[in-house]
Amino acid sequence: MAQQTELFLNQLPDDLQVDTSESALEMASSDVFAIAPFPPLAILLPTDVQHVCAIWEAANEHGIPVLSRGAGLSYTGSVLPAGPNTAILDTRRLNKIDHIDQVDRYIRVQSGVSWKQIDQALEGTSLRLKLVPPISGSLSTVGGALAQGLPVGLESIIGIDVVTPTGQSLKVGAGQFGSSLAGVNRTMGVDLLGMFLGSGGIFGTIVSATFRLEPVPPCSAYRTYRTTHLQAAAHLAGELGGGLEQLRIFATPVNHERTMADIGWREKLALGWRLLRRPKGLISLFNALRAWLSTLNGADARARLPVALHVIIEGQSEQEVSRVCAALDYAAHDNGALRVSSPAPSVMHESPYSLRGMLGPMGERWVPVHGIGAASMLQPLAQVTAEFFDRHANSLEAHEITTSWLLMLWPGQCALIEPMFLWPAPLLPVHKLAGSAATRAMEDWSAEASSSTELVRQLREELIAKLDASGAIHLQIGKTYPYRTRLDTAMDALLVAIKNELDPKGIAAPGNLGFAS
């Protein structure tokens, strides 16, 4: 194998950067939760598509496993080597905004571009992405998120370019029939685009993507309501979302809400400036300041309602938004919820990117699981989660493991629940991205920390099984969530046939989506 490795490295282009430094290999040996059983062979840093093709051609010829990686923020092991001599194809230098078309309303970007970069490129255009980017979008890359999957908005991805494990470059989408058709939604004949979304890199590397844009709605408003517990929040979300589609609803325990709204003063100033520039900007800014001050005061009668549910409302007129707000207030009151002020929904809307949640308030390790279902499934999934936490309360307390959760609802599309575990343990390299909280973490492993980490691993497996039994599905499958075992025989056979056609030597992302390491 050493000879094959040497031949592979020697065949790579001379102008391709190959990083074998100890720090780079260490960073690529872990994600947010797991540590790889093997260090990577090398980190390959292509700057153009020709580099990517050359990497895959050499890997295919010499049988070298390759993992495509963006920011590496997975918590499911999807970007970690499952075996020895695995090369990491780091896409972050494929970071160009290729084209913004304001007439046909689309943007084409390379896969290493971050979601925040796209927002910055669209400033001043009155347009935005039609999909909702991930909260990690200040660093997470377009290619990484598309390969891992997104809960909503995939229909607004209208084209991708992919390099397969044999080094072949594919243009998928209407752009296949000419560059003037790049903005067509979505293609002619068989639509193969979705095959590469959520694939975990088992079919190669996404090197560029084309997204649909939409006008930024001129009016927006926010609502926050307090309620009693997780199941009540799930019920309230369903009641508020019934019959209304231009909403984003999310709920958390109040202490987690404070973490989500905890942004630096520079970000607060930028947020205030954006609010001030809007219609009725002084009123919007005043409301935001009042919401922040309300979180500082904190100790009041609302403490008996420890769950916060937030709603982001958008519309084409103040009258439209006001009507929706009035309807939400009425429904919330009818369901026993209390309306309060909170900065969380405006922060999530105006400054949607944060890595602060990667750690607990005192630098505790953090890892979630999630379940996705139809809106009608939100309450059953919340019930499963609440019962699971209650059943394990004693062992969680004994191991100093605390829990939290995030609930999200996109009316008319889907719902997501994300239970979380937090516990004291030394951090992994990626956690330094979480900012100041990383400086408060435990530094050395102890028997207690090791025991708690192992218990978290076991509890995650058990909770995933419980959510699956309730019908939940997943994204970011990686090496953690079951996939092929949930396919029927015919669908699994089709998947295997496509995999064998595109990756005949099985070198692309071994271990992901249930394929052999």
N, C-alpha and C positions, 0 to 999 in steps of 0.2 A: 504493500500500500504506500510505503514511503516513496517508492519510485513513481507511482501514479501521481502522488501529490506534487512531487518535484516537476514532473512533466506538465501538470496542470498549471502550476504557477509560472513556469517558463513560457507557456503558450499565451499568456495574457498580454494585452497590448503594453508597449513600453511606457506610454503616457498615462496608464491607469494607476492610480495610487493604491498601494497595498499596505495596509497598516497591520503590523504584527506586534505592536507595542503591548506591554503588559497591561497598561491602563485600559487600552481599547478592548483587548480580549476579555478583561475582567468585566467591563461595562456590558459587553455583549453576552456574558455568561449568565445573566439573570434578568428577570423582568420585575414587575411590581410584587410578585409573590414567590416565584420559584427560582431555584438555582439549577442550571443545566448540569446533567451528569458528566458532560464532557465540555471542555473549552473549545471555542471555534478555532479552525485552522488559521483563518486570516479574515480581516475586514476589507472588503473590496468597495471602492468609492468611485463609481462611474460618474462622469460628467455629461455623457451623451448616450443616445440609444445604441450607437455602434459599440460602445463599451459593454453595454448590457448583453447585446447579441454575442459578442466575443466571449464574455464570461460563460454564458450558457453553452456555447459551442464547445469550449474547452472542457467544461464540466461534464457534458454529455459524452465527449470522446473518452475521457479518463475515469468516468464513474464517480465523480466527486459530488456529494450532496451539497445543495445550495439552499439557503434560507433568505428570502427577501425580507428586509427590515427597514422600517421608517424610524420613528422616534423610540421604538422599543417599549411602549407603555402598556403592553399586553399584561394581563394577570392570569392568562390561561396557558402559558408556556408556548404560545404559537410562534414566537420568534427565537426560541431557544434550541440549540442543537440537541437532537435525540440520539446521536451517535458520534463517533470520533471523525476527525478530518472533515468537518462540515465548514464550508465557506459561507460567510455572511455577506450578502449583497446589500449594501447600505445605500438607499436611494436619495438621501437627503441633499446631495449636490445636483440632483435633477430638479432644480428649484426655480425654473423660469415660468413666468406668466406669458404664454404664447400669444393669446389674442383675446380681446374683449370686443364683442359685437353688440352695440346698443340697439341696433335695428332689429336683428333677429333674436336678440336677448340670450346670448350664451357667452360662456367664457371657457377657454381651453388652457389648461395648465399642465405642467409636468408633475409627475407623481410625488416628488419630494417637496413640493410646495406645502406650506402649512395653511390651515384654514384661516388663520389670522392674516396671513399674507394676502389671501383673496379678498378679505374684508377691506384691507388697506388699499388694494388695487382698485376696488370699486367705489372708494370714497369720492364723492362729487358727481357720481353718475346717476343717483336716485334709483339704482338697481341693487339687488342683493341676490345671493344664492336662494334658489327655491326650496332647497332642503335645509334642515336645521343641523349645523355642524356639531361635532362632539364637544363636550365641555373641555377636553384636553387640547382644543384646537390651536392654542398658542404655540404648541410644539408638534402635536400629532400631524402626520402627513396625509395628504389626499390618498395616495396609493395604499398606505397602511390601513386607513379607515375603510376604503372600498374593499380591500382584501379581507378585512375582519367582519365587515357588515355594519349597517346602520339600521335603527329600528323603523324609521320612516324616511320618505323622500327619495327612495331609490329610483322612482319613475322619472325623476328630474336629471338623472345621469343619462346623457343621450349619446355618449361615445367614449370609447377607451382604446388605447393602443397597448398591446400586450406582447411581450417577448416570451415565447414558449421555451420549455426546457431543452429543445433541440436547437435553439438559437434563431428560430423563425420569428419574424415580426408580423403581427396581425393588427389590422385596423378594423375595429368592431363598431358597428353603428352605421348611420346613413352616410358618414364621411367616406365609407368604402366606395361610394359611387361618385365621388368628386368633392373637392374641398368646399365648393359653394353650397353643398348640402350638409355641412357640419352642424348647422343649427336645426336640422329637421328632427322632429320628435316622432319616430325614433329610428326606423330603418325600413328597408324593403325586403319582403320575403321573411325567411326564418330569423327571428330575433335571438341572437346568440349572446347578447351582451350580458344578460343576467347570469349566465353560466360562470362568469369570472368574479362576480360580486359575492363576498362572503366565502370565497374558496380557500382562504387561508394560505394562498400561495402555492397550492398543489398543482396549478396549471401554468406556473411561470410568474413573471414580474409585470405588473401594471406600470407602464412608463409614462402615460399621460391620460388625461380625462377631460371630457367636455361636459359642462353642466348648464342646465337651463337657469336663466335669471328671471327675476320678477320685479316689478316696481315695489319700492318700499312703501307700505301703507302710510298715509299722511297722519293718521291719528292712532294713538294708543293709550291704554290705561291699565292700571294694575289693581288687583284686589288680593287681600290676605284674610283668611278666616282661621279661627282657632277651634279645635275640636278635641275629643277626649283620647282617642287611641287610633292605632293603625287601621282597624276594621272600619271605624267611623269615618276616617279620612277616605278610604276606598269607596264607601257608600256615598259620601258627600261629593267626591269627584264624579261619580257616575250621575248623580242628580244634577250637578252643575253642567256637565257636558252633554246632557240629553237635548237633542235638537239644535245644538250650536256647534259649528265647526271651526270658526275663526278664533280658536282658543288654544292656549297651551296651559295645561294644569299640572302642577307638581306639588308634592307634599313631603314633609320630613318632620322628625321630632324637632322641637324648638331649638335645642342645643346644636343640632346639625344645621339648622337654618342660619344661626349666627355665624357658623363657619363659612357657609356659602356666601354670605354678605360681607365677609371680612376681607376687604381689598385694601391695598395701600392708598396713602393720601394722593399719590400721583394719579392713580386710577380714578379716585374719587373726583379729583379736579377735572380730569378728562371727561368723566361721566357728566359732571355738572355743566361743563361747557357744551356738550352735545345737547343736553336738555334745554339749556338757555337758548340755543339757536333754533329750537323748534317753535311752531306756533304756540302761543301762550306759554312761552319758555319760562317766564318768571314764576308762573303758577306751578309748572312741572318741577322746577328747581326747589321751590318752597316745600312742595309735597315730599320730595326726596329727602330734604334736610329734616323735616318733621319725622319721617319714617326712621331715619338713622338715630335721631335723638330718642325715639320711643324704645329702641333696643338698648340704649344706655341706661334708661330709667329702670326698665325690666321688672322689678319686683312690684307686682300689682295683682289684682284679682284674677288676671288672665293666667297666672301660674297654674291654676287648677285645670287649664286646658293645654296640655303639653305638646300638642301637635299643630303644626302650621300648614295650611293648604293655600297655595298661591295660584293666581290666575293672571296670565298675560292676555290682554284683549287688544286686537287690532281692527281697524276699520277705515272706511273711506271718508267718514265725516264724524264730527263731534257728536252729532245727534245719534248716529248709528251706535257709536261706542257707548254713549250715555244710556241708550235703551238696553244694551246688553248688560252693562254694569247694574242697572236697576233690577233686571231679571235675575242676575246672579245674587244680588243682595237679598232679594225676596226668597229665593230658593234656599240660600244658606240659613237665613233666619228660620224658615219653615222646618229646617232639619236640625235646629238647635245649635248652630254654629255662631260664633261671635266674630264680627268684623273688627279687625285691628289694623294698625299701620305697620309696615315692614319694608325695609329696603331690598329684601331678597328678590322679588320679582323684577324690579327695575334693574338691579345689578345683573341678573340672569339674562335680561333682554338686551341691555345696552353694553354690558361688559361680560359676554357669555363664557369667557375662557378662564379657567383656573386649575392649577395643579395643587392648590392648597389642601384639597380633600384627600390627597394621597396618604396623609398621615393624620393621626389624631391630634387634639390640641396640645398634648404634652409629648408629641413625637412618637406616639404609639404606631406600631405597624397597622396597616389597614388592607383589607381585601374584601371584595364583594362577590356575590353570585347574582344571577338575575334570572327572571322568567318573563317571557313576552307572550301576550295573548290578546284576543279580541277584548274590546272594552267591557263586554259582559263577563269576562273572566277575572276582572280585577279583584272583585270581592272574594271569590274562592281562593285566589292566589294569596291575598292578604291574610285570609284565615289560616291557610297552611303555614305561612311565615310566622304569624303570631303564636300559633300552637307549638311550632317547633322551638321558638325562643323560650316559651314557658316551660316546655318539657325538659329543656337542658339548662334551666336557670341555675340550678345548684352547681353543676360542673363548670359552667361559664364563670360563676362568681369565684369558685375555688381556684381557677386558673387566671384570675384577673382579666378575663376576656369580657369586653363590653360589646354591645350590639347597637346598630342603628339601621336605618333603611331610607330608601328614596322610592317614591311612587310617582309615576308620570302617566299622563293620559293625553293622547291626541284624539279628540272626538272624531268619530267616523273612520278612524284608522287603526289604532291599536293602543294597548296599555302595557306598561312595564313596571315590574317591582324589582327592587335591588336591595336585598338584605346585605348587611355589612358586619364584619367582625373587626374589632380593634383590640390590640393586646401589646404588652411591653416586650420588645425583642429588638436586637440590633438591626440596623437598617441594611438594605442592599444598595448597590451603587446608584441605581436609578432614583432613589429617594432624595438625593441631593437636589433634584429639580423642584422639590416641594417648598423650598425657601427656608425661612427662619425656623420652622417647626423641626426641621431635621437636626438642628443644633441641640435640641432638648431630648434627643432619643438615647436609649440605652446603648452603651458602646460595646460591651463584652457579653458573650453568650454565657448563660447559666443553665443549670439543669431545669429550673423553672421555666425559663424562656423557651428552651427546646421542647419541653413537655407541652407548653401552651401552643406553640407553633404546630406541633403534630396534632393536637386536638382540633385546632382550626382546620387543618387539612381534612381530618375525618368528618368534622361537622359539615364542611362544604360539600363533600361527596354525598352525605346523607340528605342534606337539604336540596341538592340538585335532583336527587332521585325522587324526593317528595314533590317538588315542583313539576318534574316530568310526568309523574303519575297523575297530576292534576291537569295535564294537557299543555303545559308551557313549552315554548320553543326558545331557541337561543341564537345569539350572534356571538362573534368573537369565540368561536368554538375551540380552536386550537387543539390542545392535547387534554382538555379538561372536560368539556361537555360531550355526552354521547351523541353520535350522529349516524354513522352507518348502521348501527344496531337498531336504529329507529326507522330505517328505510325498509320498504317491502322488497322482496327478492328482485322484482323486475327493475325497480328504480336503482337499487344497488348495482345490479349488473350493468345498467346504462352508465352509471357514474364510473365504474371500473373500466368500461370500454373507452370512455372519453379520456380517462386518466392514462390508460395504456397507449392511446393514440398520440396524445400530446407529450407524454413523459415516459417513453418506452423503457427507460432504465430506472425509473422510480427515484430520481435524484432530487425532485422538487419538494421541499418542505416535508421531509420524512417525519412521520408521527402525527401530522395534523389531520384532522377530520377522520381519524380512525384508520388511516393507511399505515402500513408497516414502517417501523423505524429503520 
